[in-house]
Amino acid sequence: FFFSSRRRHTRCSGVSWARRCVQETALLAFQSKFESELKQTHEYFQNLHDTSMKEIHQNFSSTNVQLKKPEDMINQEREDRLRQTDENLRPLRENIQKLFEIFEVEKNERILADKDILQKLDDTNYELKECIDKEKTERIRNCLLYTSDAADDLLCVDLGGRRILKKK
């Protein structure tokens, strides 16, 4: 691994082969120990990372739950307020409905009363017209009677301030 050829290193460095083997063995042991500790350190940090990620996910989930809780609480509060408002307004709505019904009854009664008044006025108007027509007829008849009587008795007749002279 470190050395490709033992002979070449031994010749070049001037170190004995045995010494080189000891060094190589020590290096291999060190390398193995280093790799083992590196692996353990990697596993430790991987476990630490995994644990941290689990905690983060749990905290995130907990935060989501905590965020949902206020939202749910707000929605529940909104529903409760709407229900309470509806309960508070129910008597007012019922009173308004009763007032509307009373108004409709009163309106209909007034319409009927107004119709009766108009009918009575029409009847009275008709009676007055008949009475006036009757009076006119009587006056005209009386006037004609008077003028014909006056014509018999007098030489002239007074019709509204004008004198009509009779020819002899």
Salt bridges, closest charged atoms under 4 A:
GLU24 OE2 - ARG6 NH2 3.76
ASP50 OD1 - HIS49 ND1 3.64
GLU77 OE2 - ARG81 NE 2.85
ASP80 OD1 - ARG83 NH2 2.65
ASP86 OD2 - ARG90 NH2 3.35
ASP86 OD1 - ARG93 NH1 2.65
GLU104 OE1 - LYS107 NZ 3.44
GLU106 OE2 - ARG110 NE 3.11
GLU135 OE2 - ARG139 NE 3.44
